[in-house]
Amino acid sequence: MNEVSDIGVIGLAVMGENLILNMESKGFHVTAFNRSVDKVEHFVNGRAKGKNIYGAKSIEDLVSSLKSPRKVMLMVKAGKPVDDFIDLLIPHLDKGDIIIDGGNSHFPDTERRVKYVESKGLYFIGTGVSGGEEGALLGPSIMPGGSKEAWPAVKPIFQGIAAKVADGAPCCDWVGSGGAGHFVKMVHNGIEYGDMQLINEIYHIMKNVLGMSADEMHEVFKEWNEGELDSYLIEITRDILAYKEADGTPIIDRILDTAGQKGTGKWTGTVALELGVPLTLITESVFARCLSALKDERVAASKVLTAGPTPAFEGDKKAFIDHLRDALYAAKVISYAQGYQMMKAAAKEYNWELSYGNIALMWRGGCIIRSRFLSNIKEAFDKNPDLANLLLDPYFAEKIQTCQNGLRQVASTAIQNGIPVPCLNAAISFYDGYRTERLPANLLQAQRDYFGAHTYERTDQPRGQFFHTNWTGRGGDTASTTYDV
């Protein structure tokens, strides 16, 4: 086989097929391969027919079809399949060739694979790809990291197929070394979990407290999508609420209330705990999905735990819908602020040089969380790359000041009416905790010192000096080792 293809792609599920078609439409020659060769035949004789796409029949055939340096992108299930294909590819590749993992791999696996592949004289890129089926075909958000030496070779392809924003900038740039690309994609997915749950909580209040119909909610989300809340998730919520079955019933009313998940949200929460970052809103969104999965238990509990308020609203409905809009905006800002806090902590922990403004740019188009206010986030970090928290940026500080009353009104109304709003509550609790100069952790430290001699710092002494009190008179002066988890 002559070396004709610019890149090879392994894996012909929905994302793999669509990325290949996207690459070909941008002028790149692509070789497609799948472990089940019949899928290759089906693809090249179907969607890929008549296009500059070659169907390889083996790994050897795939590699021999590629121009040097060879670039092979894996679009396979995360975990062992990625490692298996890496080991299959390595014997057929030459020094300087590049293996790319475009799946939803966990970033520690990518860290490990970068070291392993580089030890063989090759390069490895772990890249997040967001946008779903449509994004893969028309232009996704792409977040590459790993062996930086490989970036110039893949940059024209990745930036060529990525989504573009209004000024033509591609939603793709180099993120950082090691597992940085997949880490940023993980945080993206965590924010996506939070965004979706916040919208769900607003919908729940509209339906169960305000008694709004699907058509009425559709009109509200339509209006919101034309303002500051303009985003992909608001847009599709608008469309979902308008979709009706053949008998005129909104399909939303017939969908079972149990949510699935693939694990990236859980990873985000777990890593936040490891880094010591208060990622409260996103973590609550994961737990909300877990609670939704307890459908049979909830049905049974609803017949036993009957003590609670019956939803009823007697105020100004239009004014409260404005509160809902402000609550959603404020909570979204707080969610993104937590996500960026986590990325800053990871950059310090893993020695990554992350460009937070560029990350916002990569999320402005193609991906699931794309929204208008990501431009404001980019501006905030472009002005101050060392910004400790997004809430401290003058633009967002003013926005939160304006919207936080709506968030309080909505959260308190939900509680009074027995509507669960874990993410809205997490948002206002984080905001109030972050702006509080003195939290009650002084009592917590006293408790820890009382039962475990864990020591405490004092307000009248320099930071870093630790003290122990013999609270009972029986404990002596010996203190426990001081450490932070």
SVG drawing of the C-alpha trace seen along z (x, -y; Angstrom):
<svg xmlns="http://www.w3.org/2000/svg" viewBox="-54 -45 67 54">
<polyline fill="none" stroke="black" stroke-width="0.4" points="0.0,0.0 1.4,-3.5 1.7,-6.0 -1.3,-8.2 -3.2,-8.9 -2.6,-11.9 -4.0,-10.0 -5.4,-6.7 -8.4,-6.2 -9.1,-3.0 -12.7,-2.5 -15.8,-2.9 -18.5,-3.6 -20.5,-6.8 -17.7,-9.2 -15.0,-7.5 -17.0,-7.4 -18.0,-11.0 -14.5,-12.3 -13.3,-10.4 -15.9,-12.1 -15.1,-15.4 -11.4,-15.0 -12.1,-14.0 -14.4,-16.9 -11.6,-19.3 -9.3,-17.9 -7.4,-15.2 -6.9,-11.6 -7.9,-9.1 -7.4,-5.4 -10.2,-3.7 -9.7,-0.5 -11.8,1.5 -11.1,4.8 -14.3,6.1 -13.2,5.8 -16.8,6.2 -17.5,2.8 -14.7,1.3 -16.3,2.8 -19.7,1.5 -18.3,-2.0 -16.3,-2.4 -19.1,-1.1 -21.7,-3.2 -21.2,-6.6 -17.6,-6.8 -18.2,-5.7 -16.6,-7.9 -14.5,-9.8 -10.8,-9.9 -11.1,-7.3 -9.2,-4.0 -10.4,-0.9 -7.6,1.0 -7.9,4.8 -5.2,5.1 -2.9,3.1 -0.1,3.7 -2.3,2.4 -3.3,-0.6 0.3,-1.6 1.7,-1.1 -1.0,-3.5 0.2,-6.4 2.5,-9.3 5.4,-9.9 5.4,-10.8 2.5,-8.3 -0.5,-9.5 -2.9,-6.9 -6.0,-8.0 -7.8,-5.6 -11.5,-6.1 -12.2,-3.0 -13.6,-2.3 -11.5,-3.7 -9.5,-1.3 -7.9,2.0 -8.9,1.6 -6.7,-1.5 -3.7,0.3 -4.3,3.3 -4.2,1.2 -1.1,-0.7 0.7,2.7 -0.5,3.8 0.7,0.6 4.1,0.1 5.9,3.0 4.8,1.5 5.7,-2.2 9.0,-4.0 10.7,-6.6 8.7,-9.9 5.4,-8.3 2.3,-9.4 -0.4,-7.5 -3.5,-9.5 -6.2,-8.5 -9.4,-10.5 -11.7,-8.6 -12.9,-9.4 -9.8,-8.1 -9.1,-8.9 -6.1,-11.3 -3.9,-9.1 -4.1,-6.4 -3.0,-9.0 -0.1,-10.1 1.1,-6.5 0.7,-5.9 2.7,-9.0 5.6,-7.7 5.3,-4.2 4.9,-5.2 7.7,-7.8 10.0,-5.1 9.5,-3.3 10.7,-6.3 7.2,-7.3 4.9,-10.2 1.5,-10.0 -1.4,-12.5 -4.4,-12.1 -7.1,-14.4 -10.6,-15.2 -13.1,-15.4 -16.5,-17.0 -19.6,-17.7 -21.2,-14.3 -22.2,-12.8 -23.0,-16.1 -19.9,-17.8 -17.7,-15.0 -19.1,-15.4 -19.4,-19.2 -16.7,-20.5 -16.0,-19.4 -14.1,-21.0 -10.7,-19.3 -8.4,-19.4 -5.0,-17.7 -2.2,-17.0 0.7,-14.7 3.9,-14.7 4.3,-18.3 6.8,-17.4 3.9,-15.8 1.7,-18.8 3.0,-20.5 2.3,-17.3 -1.3,-17.0 -2.2,-20.7 -3.3,-21.3 -5.7,-18.3 -7.1,-19.0 -7.5,-22.7 -8.9,-22.1 -11.7,-19.8 -12.5,-21.7 -15.4,-24.0 -14.7,-27.7 -16.0,-30.7 -17.3,-33.9 -13.8,-35.3 -12.7,-32.1 -10.5,-30.9 -10.6,-27.1 -11.9,-25.5 -8.7,-23.5 -5.2,-24.4 -2.5,-22.6 -3.5,-22.1 -0.4,-20.7 1.9,-17.8 1.0,-14.3 -2.7,-13.8 -3.6,-17.5 -5.8,-17.2 -7.9,-14.4 -8.0,-16.2 -9.5,-19.3 -12.0,-17.2 -12.9,-15.5 -13.6,-18.9 -15.6,-19.9 -17.8,-16.8 -18.1,-17.6 -19.3,-21.2 -21.7,-19.6 -23.2,-17.4 -23.7,-20.5 -25.2,-22.6 -27.7,-19.8 -28.7,-19.3 -29.2,-23.0 -31.5,-23.2 -33.4,-20.1 -33.9,-21.8 -35.3,-24.9 -37.6,-22.8 -38.8,-20.9 -39.7,-24.2 -41.5,-25.5 -43.5,-22.3 -44.3,-21.4 -44.4,-24.8 -45.5,-27.2 -47.6,-24.6 -46.3,-25.5 -47.0,-23.4 -44.3,-22.1 -45.3,-24.8 -45.0,-27.6 -41.6,-26.3 -40.6,-26.1 -41.3,-29.8 -39.3,-30.7 -36.3,-28.7 -36.6,-30.1 -36.5,-33.7 -33.6,-32.8 -31.6,-31.4 -31.7,-34.8 -30.1,-36.5 -27.1,-36.0 -28.1,-32.3 -27.6,-31.5 -26.0,-28.1 -26.3,-24.7 -28.0,-23.1 -30.6,-25.8 -31.2,-25.5 -31.8,-21.8 -34.0,-22.1 -36.1,-24.6 -36.5,-22.0 -37.1,-19.1 -40.0,-20.9 -41.6,-21.6 -41.4,-18.0 -44.7,-16.1 -45.8,-12.5 -48.3,-11.7 -51.2,-12.2 -50.0,-15.7 -48.5,-14.7 -45.1,-16.3 -42.6,-13.5 -40.9,-14.8 -43.8,-13.7 -43.3,-10.1 -39.6,-9.7 -38.7,-7.8 -37.0,-9.9 -33.8,-7.8 -30.6,-9.2 -27.6,-7.3 -23.9,-8.3 -20.6,-7.0 -18.3,-7.9 -16.6,-11.2 -18.6,-13.2 -17.7,-10.7 -14.1,-11.0 -14.3,-14.8 -15.7,-14.5 -13.2,-11.9 -10.2,-13.9 -11.6,-17.0 -11.5,-15.2 -8.0,-14.1 -6.9,-17.6 -8.9,-19.1 -11.0,-21.4 -14.6,-22.2 -16.3,-21.1 -19.6,-21.0 -22.0,-21.8 -20.6,-19.3 -20.4,-16.5 -24.0,-17.1 -25.0,-16.7 -23.4,-13.3 -25.3,-12.3 -28.5,-13.6 -28.1,-11.1 -27.4,-8.3 -30.6,-9.3 -32.6,-9.3 -31.5,-5.7 -33.3,-4.6 -36.6,-4.8 -38.3,-1.8 -37.1,-2.9 -38.4,-6.5 -41.8,-5.2 -42.1,-3.2 -40.8,-6.0 -43.3,-8.5 -46.0,-6.4 -44.4,-6.3 -42.7,-9.7 -45.8,-11.7 -44.9,-14.5 -43.8,-17.5 -45.2,-20.5 -47.6,-20.4 -46.2,-22.7 -48.2,-25.9 -47.3,-29.3 -49.1,-32.5 -46.6,-35.2 -45.9,-37.1 -45.3,-34.4 -43.5,-36.6 -41.3,-38.1 -40.4,-34.6 -39.5,-33.4 -37.0,-36.3 -35.6,-35.0 -35.3,-31.6 -33.3,-33.1 -31.0,-34.9 -30.6,-31.8 -29.6,-29.7 -27.1,-32.3 -25.5,-32.7 -25.3,-29.0 -23.7,-28.4 -21.0,-31.0 -20.4,-29.4 -20.1,-25.9 -17.6,-27.2 -15.7,-29.0 -15.3,-25.7 -14.2,-23.9 -11.5,-26.5 -10.5,-26.3 -10.0,-22.6 -7.9,-23.1 -5.7,-25.6 -5.1,-23.1 -4.3,-20.3 -1.9,-22.5 0.0,-23.1 -0.1,-19.4 0.9,-17.9 3.2,-20.7 1.0,-21.7 1.1,-25.1 -2.6,-25.6 -3.9,-28.6 -7.3,-29.2 -8.3,-31.8 -7.5,-29.3 -9.5,-26.6 -12.5,-28.9 -12.0,-29.5 -11.9,-25.8 -15.3,-25.5 -16.9,-28.4 -17.9,-26.2 -18.5,-22.5 -18.7,-21.2 -21.8,-20.4 -21.2,-23.3 -20.7,-25.9 -22.3,-29.2 -22.2,-32.9 -20.6,-33.7 -17.5,-31.6 -16.2,-34.7 -16.4,-36.6 -14.5,-33.8 -11.8,-34.0 -11.6,-37.8 -11.3,-37.4 -8.3,-35.1 -6.7,-37.0 -6.8,-40.1 -5.5,-38.2 -4.0,-34.8 -3.4,-34.4 -7.0,-35.1 -7.6,-33.0 -11.3,-32.5 -13.6,-33.5 -16.0,-35.1 -13.3,-37.7 -13.2,-39.0 -14.9,-42.4 -17.4,-41.4 -18.5,-38.2 -18.4,-39.8 -20.9,-42.4 -23.0,-39.7 -23.2,-37.6 -24.1,-40.7 -27.0,-41.3 -28.2,-37.7 -27.6,-36.3 -30.9,-37.5 -32.7,-35.5 -30.7,-32.4 -31.7,-32.9 -35.4,-33.4 -35.5,-30.3 -33.6,-28.0 -35.7,-29.1 -38.9,-28.8 -37.9,-25.3 -37.2,-24.2 -40.5,-25.7 -42.3,-23.7 -40.5,-20.4 -38.7,-20.5 -35.1,-19.0 -32.6,-21.4 -29.2,-20.1 -27.1,-22.0 -28.9,-25.4 -28.4,-24.9 -24.7,-23.9 -24.2,-27.1 -25.5,-29.5 -23.8,-27.7 -20.4,-27.8 -20.9,-31.5 -21.8,-32.3 -18.9,-30.2 -16.4,-31.7 -17.3,-35.3 -17.3,-34.6 -14.2,-35.9 -14.6,-33.7 -16.2,-30.2 -17.0,-27.9 -14.0,-25.7 -12.4,-27.1 -14.9,-25.0 -14.2,-22.0 -10.4,-22.3 -11.1,-22.5 -13.2,-19.3 -10.4,-17.6 -7.9,-18.7 -10.1,-17.6 -10.6,-14.0 -7.5,-13.4 -4.9,-16.0 -4.7,-17.2 -3.7,-20.7 -4.9,-24.1 -3.6,-27.5 -4.4,-30.7 -5.7,-34.0 -3.1,-35.8 -0.1,-33.9 1.5,-33.6 0.2,-31.1 2.0,-27.8 2.4,-27.5 0.3,-24.8 -1.0,-24.4 -2.6,-21.8 -4.8,-22.2 -5.2,-19.6 -9.0,-20.0 -9.8,-17.4 -6.7,-17.7 -6.0,-14.1 -4.4,-14.3 -0.9,-15.5 1.1,-17.7 1.7,-15.2 0.0,-16.2 -0.7,-14.2 1.2,-14.7 -0.1,-17.7 -1.0,-16.9 -3.4,-17.8 -5.2,-15.2"/>
</svg>
